[in-house]
Every structure is written in C-alpha cells, then in structure tokens.
C-alpha cells in the first residue's frame, strides 16, 4: 500500500514540475493565436487593411479560403433551369455550349398521369405535384430536361400510394423513382353518436 501511495505522489510531482516548465510555451501560443485571430477578424470585416501585412500572412490564407463558398454550392443555370450533375461548374461562365437531348412538352403531366392509370381500376385518381424543374447533365456537353414530382395514387377502396420520381420533361416517362413507395390503407373514421360521446 505504501508503494502505491509513493508511486502516485512521485507521478503527481513530475506532472506538476513539467506543467510549470512548459507553461511559458502555452502562454506564448495563446497570445500568438489571439493576435492571428484579431488580424483575421480585421481582414474579414474589411477594417485595418494596413496592419495585416506582416510575417503572419501564411496563417491567414487558409482561414480566408474557408470563408469562400465551395464550388459545389455555386448555382449554375441554363434555359431558366438549374443544372445538376457532375461537371456542372464547367458551365458556370456560359462559354461552354450545352445541347439538350429532349424538349419541353407542356403535356408531360397528362402523359404521366395516363401511364400511371393504365393498370388500375376505373375510379382510381392520380395526383402529380411538381417539386423542381432542372437540367440533368448526361456526359460532358449534353443535358436532359427533368421534373422532380410527387405522385400520389388514390384507389377507390380508400388506399393511397405515394412516391417521388424524376420524370422526362418531353416523354413524361419516369426516369427514376426514389424515396420508396408509401402505401396507406383507408383511414378508419371514429364513429360519432348523437349524444356527443365516443364509445
């Protein structure tokens, strides 16, 4: 037991001594980092531009680079629609030509609705809610007009099916269904009685 206490006190003594020997270095690092932080704040706020030019410039460059928006967040548009897909930043300066492989058809929604009703009973209803219109890049210089939609099918027995889909803006065909299909049964109604009480 005495050996354990002696070892513990010896270890604490060494840690205490090392802490006070290294303390001046910690204080130096803290003051240097606060100076750099103050200079970065001055640069970002646009104040005191003359005091920034000194030997600490190499520390400021990474911080300033972080504040610029990443390339992936830059919104690139053509033909009034956002470009999505790999390589969209190549079209940011409007110098590169983009060829569309389809055209916009005003009746794409009706075509999709008829396609969804083909195999369902007569009283089935399909509701199509457009969410986003964009150009999906395919290859290095081609794009496809695409509609993101929410498709809800209401069956005569009260069931509903819902899914998200990417739809070709010309043909009305589903390119990809995603997010999974959500199926719900008919909602049971709570019976109401003339007395106003629930049973």
Secondary structure, 3 states (H helix, E strand, C coil): CHHHHHHHHHHHHHHHHHHHHHHHHHHHHHHHHHHHHHHHHHHHHCCCCHHHCCCCHHHHHHHHHHHCCCHHHCCCEECCEEEECCCHHHHCCCCCCCEECCCCCCCHHHHHHHHHHCCCCCCCEEEEEEEEEEEEEECCCEEEEEEEEEEEEECCCCCEEEEEEEEECCCCCEEEEEEEEEEECCCCCCCCCCCCCCC
